[in-house]
Amino acid sequence: MRSLLFFLLWGLSAPLWAAHGYALWGDVKYPANFSHFDYVNPDAPKGGELRLVSNLRVSTFDKYNPFTIKGTSPAYLADLMFDSLLTGSLDETGSGYGLLANDVDVATDGMSATFRLAPQARFHNGDPVLAADVKYSFDTLMGPYTSPAFKTLLADVAGLDVVNERTVRYRFKKPNRELPLTVGGLPVFSRQWGMENGKRKSFDQVVTDIPIGSGPYKIGPVRFGKDITYVRDPNYWARDLNVKRGSNNFERITVKIYKDGTARLEALKAGEFDLMRFFSAGDWARRVNGKRFDTGELVKSEFQHRLPSGFQSYVINTRRDKFKDVRVRQALGLALDYEWMNRQMFYKAYQRVNGLFGNTDCQATGVPGPEELALMEPWRKDIPSAAFGPMAVAPRTDGDSSLRANLRQAHALLQAAGWTVRDGALRNAQGQAFEIEYLDSNEGSARVIAPWARNLEKLGIQLHFRPVDFALYQQRLQKFEFDITSLAYGGTHNPGQEYADIFGSAAADIEDSGNLAGVKNRAIDALIGKITGAKTKAELLPACRALERVIAHSHLLIPQWTAGTHRIVYNSWHLQKPATVPPYAQGEGWAIDTWWAK
């Protein structure tokens, strides 16, 4: 549901106006008269089919509306069916180019952004895309039936005015360099979507109504619980635009659904689909083989990228009393032996995550600089004292470090926090045993959790693995009914308002917000405000580095692991890829957008 927005937040951003595009900290890479992005083949043939496996953990879908809270929509639907005012490129960060809007103008005071719609822009039903549709989309996304992430992300948007039939002006509550591209990245849909007998249904009742978007694909054949096919719109209004030339080359994109990872892998080997991205190091090292690999039909490739490492982590729900003490949270992290896991389970395929902004300019190292300290000092009593020293580093168990020493440190931290071992278990002053439920929708996670559980048991802590079906898992996360879970947060080169949804105090009590950890901290709120209010990159960097220090030393997240490549298997007999790999492509999204059928 949030993929469009988050892509545009790391791939786009704000000011320095140019009519055809917009750059966050400088100028856009491509000039006004550019013919196509460098990483596409502008002469790629159209036609054929791309057969994919769903990238979602759900085993079915029950709606076509990707924006409402209840239910599950098919994979890739929002990206393929809804255009936005601006679109990003895959070979630069912090920039965007006109799509639905062919002109963007940001006021010199940063308090508004005006977008003029392309006169040729059309919805799938042939209607022109008008200012009234943009306003309807914005008002709907800000309404009661959509994810609260939209409200948090757009908290500094004062409103949207229809200037004329094809011009809209977003007004902002305060200058914010990312806001023009945040609103420029919002999906736009037709006012006619959800109309029934001349009356508009409540948006939460728009469930299986076929979306009326303006994107390159429409919904084709559907088999609920098995697959969905998107069919390229032959009348797609933007097919000849420079930002779309060489893209959307497949006539059909079929997304298949399988019940589990084993079924997906065997289906790939059997030739049931043409491309699959791998996240399991074990599968990649040991099970990606067979007859079709031997003949060269299936190719196993790793593609280097320059994406942020993100912060895939175990998330600790600090709403639980047992997790409120930072010493307890730190102790849990000390019991995780990543080096052993990487050797024995991951085939040394990963690097440890450290902080929020790895592989970006925002990454904090060493001790805070003067600019960071100036931002942190007013909130000293709300910030862990360790954050004023060297940047937190994930505990290690190699070299001069050892698991035994880490567990001794964890024991001391737990004891200082009031937990002692009695009657064979770690207990608090009231005699309650320390037990943790780890919630996941993937039963395969039990293997990864087991070594951590064994180490925690040495401290007297019982970690119980609780696998549930995805629908229940999603429901419990929405209601924050969990102790610990695992989540892969995407990174960004240009952090902004989205961090208020993940770590902001206001989001902590909003059901279905991104603040799973339950963070409520005035210092964190203030630092996010400094990030969103930064007028130059020199102002942004100290703020995001200070935020990273505070989050890391608060031990709200136990860092997991990341890879510097996209591991992809593809059918070389069916698919052809461009010569250039764009550095900021998002895995299979690169194939969907720029590959073509042989």
C-alpha positions, -999 to 999 in steps of 0.1 A, spaced: 0 0 0 29 24 8 52 13 -20 44 43 -43 50 68 -16 82 53 -2 97 49 -36 91 85 -43 106 96 -10 139 80 -16 139 84 -54 124 119 -54 122 148 -30 119 186 -33 129 222 -43 151 239 -68 124 243 -94 128 234 -130 97 232 -152 102 196 -163 116 182 -131 125 188 -95 156 181 -74 161 180 -37 196 194 -32 208 204 -67 196 201 -102 181 171 -119 203 149 -140 182 149 -172 176 182 -191 143 194 -203 147 179 -238 160 145 -228 147 116 -249 148 87 -224 164 76 -192 200 62 -198 193 28 -183 164 18 -207 165 5 -242 143 30 -261 139 6 -289 128 -24 -268 101 -44 -285 66 -45 -270 48 -77 -265 51 -111 -247 45 -120 -211 64 -117 -179 55 -144 -154 63 -135 -118 57 -149 -84 40 -126 -59 64 -106 -36 38 -106 -8 36 -130 21 -1 -134 17 -14 -165 -1 -44 -148 -18 -60 -114 -23 -96 -102 -17 -98 -67 -31 -85 -44 -59 -83 -13 -38 -47 -10 -25 -54 21 -4 -80 9 22 -70 -6 55 -90 -38 54 -82 -67 31 -53 -75 8 -48 -63 -28 -27 -82 -54 10 -76 -57 22 -47 -79 -13 -34 -85 -7 1 -72 26 6 -92 11 -7 -125 -23 10 -125 -19 44 -109 3 72 -123 13 102 -102 21 138 -109 59 131 -108 80 100 -113 116 92 -103 145 78 -122 165 47 -112 200 63 -117 198 92 -93 183 101 -59 164 131 -48 149 140 -81 116 136 -100 103 143 -135 69 153 -148 44 124 -155 8 134 -151 21 170 -146 42 184 -174 51 215 -153 58 221 -116 65 253 -99 75 257 -62 69 291 -46 101 309 -36 90 308 1 85 270 -1 49 273 10 32 259 -21 37 238 -52 17 242 -84 13 214 -109 0 218 -144 -15 186 -158 -5 173 -192 -35 178 -216 -30 144 -231 -33 126 -197 -61 100 -197 -76 75 -174 -82 39 -185 -119 48 -193 -108 75 -217 -117 104 -194 -91 132 -191 -71 135 -159 -83 168 -144 -75 189 -114 -108 177 -98 -95 141 -99 -62 151 -82 -81 168 -55 -105 139 -51 -76 115 -48 -58 136 -22 -90 141 -1 -98 104 -3 -63 94 8 -66 118 38 -100 104 47 -110 79 74 -107 47 53 -70 47 42 -38 39 60 -28 64 87 6 65 70 -9 89 45 -20 113 73 13 113 89 32 116 57 10 146 46 7 162 81 23 194 68 1 198 38 -24 225 45 -47 217 16 -51 214 -22 -67 241 -43 -81 236 -78 -67 266 -97 -83 257 -130 -94 226 -149 -58 213 -153 -39 231 -125 -37 223 -88 -18 240 -60 -8 222 -28 -4 245 2 20 237 30 19 246 67 56 253 67 85 251 42 96 215 37 120 206 9 105 171 4 68 180 4 65 190 -33 77 156 -43 58 138 -16 26 152 -30 39 147 -65 43 110 -57 7 104 -46 -14 81 -67 -41 98 -88 -74 80 -95 -106 89 -112 -136 104 -94 -157 77 -113 -140 48 -94 -166 35 -70 -196 52 -86 -227 30 -87 -260 40 -102 -249 76 -103 -239 76 -66 -204 74 -51 -199 46 -26 -180 51 6 -144 44 -1 -142 15 23 -169 -1 2 -148 2 -30 -134 -33 -28 -136 -53 -61 -146 -23 -82 -120 -23 -111 -97 7 -104 -98 36 -128 -63 47 -129 -40 62 -156 -11 37 -154 3 15 -181 -16 -16 -172 -52 -27 -165 -65 -58 -147 -68 -88 -171 -77 -124 -163 -79 -132 -126 -80 -165 -107 -85 -156 -70 -60 -174 -48 -39 -184 -78 -29 -156 -101 -37 -122 -116 -27 -109 -150 -21 -72 -158 -26 -63 -195 -8 -34 -210 -32 -6 -220 -27 -1 -258 -40 34 -254 -17 43 -225 -15 80 -227 22 83 -216 36 56 -238 57 81 -258 67 103 -230 105 105 -223 100 92 -188 82 61 -201 101 54 -233 117 20 -232 95 10 -202 64 -11 -197 74 -34 -225 55 -66 -216 20 -71 -231 10 -91 -201 24 -94 -165 11 -124 -147 17 -127 -109 13 -162 -95 6 -170 -59 21 -200 -40 14 -212 -5 50 -213 7 86 -208 -3 92 -245 -12 63 -244 -36 76 -213 -52 111 -227 -57 98 -259 -72 75 -240 -95 104 -219 -107 124 -251 -115 94 -265 -133 92 -234 -155 59 -221 -142 72 -185 -141 102 -166 -155 117 -145 -127 121 -147 -90 141 -127 -64 156 -146 -36 159 -136 0 170 -169 15 207 -174 16 202 -211 21 180 -215 -10 204 -194 -30 235 -214 -20 220 -249 -20 187 -253 -38 189 -230 -68 199 -257 -93 184 -283 -116 180 -292 -153 169 -258 -164 199 -242 -149 222 -268 -165 208 -260 -200 211 -222 -195 174 -216 -196 174 -204 -160 202 -180 -151 213 -173 -115 226 -137 -112 236 -112 -85 231 -76 -95 251 -50 -76 232 -19 -64 238 13 -45 206 13 -25 205 22 12 210 -9 33 178 -2 52 173 -14 87 158 -49 87 154 -56 124 137 -74 152 112 -48 165 106 -46 202 72 -34 213 80 -10 241 43 -7 249 49 -39 270 61 -31 305 89 -56 304 105 -38 274 104 -2 288 138 -3 303 165 4 277 189 -19 296 165 -49 290 163 -41 253 201 -39 250 205 -72 268 182 -90 243 205 -78 215 236 -90 232 222 -125 231 220 -126 193 251 -142 179 250 -129 143 285 -140 134 277 -177 142 244 -174 122 261 -159 92 287 -186 91 264 -216 99 231 -206 84 236 -177 59 267 -190 40 284 -157 48 260 -139 24 251 -110 45 265 -79 63 251 -68 97 227 -39 97 239 -10 118 217 21 123 190 35 101 210 50 72 236 25 61 252 31 27 240 67 26 255 101 35 232 101 66 250 73 83 265 83 116 300 72 126 324 79 155 314 106 180 288 133 173 301 164 156 294 199 168 263 203 146 248 170 159 256 179 195 238 212 191 207 194 180 209 168 207 219 189 237 185 206 244 170 171 248 197 156 268 174 142 295 153 125 268 183 109 251 203 79 263 236 92 276 255 67 254 242 85 223 266 115 232 295 91 227 306 69 199 279 56 175 264 23 186 278 -8 170 261 -41 169 277 -66 193 301 -91 178 312 -126 187 344 -128 167 379 -115 171 384 -102 206 347 -105 213 328 -136 224 292 -147 231 302 -155 266 313 -120 273 282 -106 257 260 -128 278 278 -116 310 272 -80 300 235 -89 293 232 -105 327 246 -74 344 222 -51 325 192 -73 334 202 -74 370 206 -36 371 171 -33 356 156 -55 384 156 -89 368 172 -118 386 173 -156 381 151 -174 407 136 -209 405 152 -215 371 139 -184 354 146 -147 351 121 -129 372 112 -93 382 105 -81 417 70 -94 415 82 -128 407 70 -128 371 91 -148 347 105 -131 316 89 -147 286 87 -133 251 64 -142 222 80 -138 188 53 -133 162 57 -142 126 37 -154 96 65 -175 82 71 -209 99 105 -210 83 116 -183 107 117 -208 135 151 -221 123 166 -186 124 151 -178 158 162 -210 175 199 -200 181 188 -167 197 162 -185 218 190 -209 231 212 -179 241 183 -161 258 176 -193 277 210 -190 292 199 -157 307 167 -173 320 145 -159 293 120 -180 274 114 -170 238 83 -187 223 80 -188 185 44 -180 175 36 -186 138 2 -174 126 -14 -170 92 -7 -137 74 -42 -123 79 -39 -127 117 -3 -115 117 -13 -83 99 -42 -78 122 -21 -82 153 5 -58 140 -21 -32 131 -33 -34 168 2 -37 182 -6 -70 198 29 -85 198 61 -87 219 87 -89 191 85 -93 154 107 -89 124 104 -62 98 124 -51 68 124 -13 67 135 2 34 163 27 36 164 61 20 190 86 8 166 115 17 148 108 50 118 129 57 82 129 71 79 91 67 100 88 98 73 105 118 51 75 110 78 50 120 91 67 152 69 98 159 50 100 192 17 109 175 18 77 154 24 55 185 -13 54 194 -27 53 159 -38 18 149 -21 5 117 6 32 119 42 23 112 53 30 148 54 -7 157 80 -1 185 56 23 203 82 51 204 72 82 223 102 105 227 103 143 224 139 143 213 131 120 184 101 141 174 123 172 174 150 156 153 125 144 128 112 180 126 148 192 119 151 166 91 118 177 75 126 214 79 162 212 65 167 237 38 201 225 27 219 191 27 243 207 53 213 211 76 199 176 68 230 155 75 235 164 112 198 160 119 195 125 104 228 114 120 216 126 154 183 107 149 202 75 139 223 78 171 193 83 194 174 54 178 204 30 179 213 38 215 176 34 225 178 -2 214 143 -2 200 154 -24 171 177 -54 172 196 -51 138 195 -81 115 213 -84 82 214 -70 46 229 -78 12 245 -55 -13 231 -73 -43 198 -84 -58 198 -122 -61 176 -129 -91 169 -160 -112 154 -153 -146 146 -173 -178 171 -162 -204 152 -179 -232 121 -157 -225 135 -125 -211 160 -98 -222 174 -71 -200 190 -37 -208 228 -34 -209 229 -10 -179 219 -19 -144 205 13 -128 221 17 -93 189 24 -75 166 -2 -90 144 -21 -66 150 -58 -75 122 -73 -96 108 -38 -101 137 -32 -125 126 -62 -146 89 -51 -146 98 -16 -157 126 -21 -182 131 -57 -194 113 -71 -225 103 -105 -240 125 -122 -265 
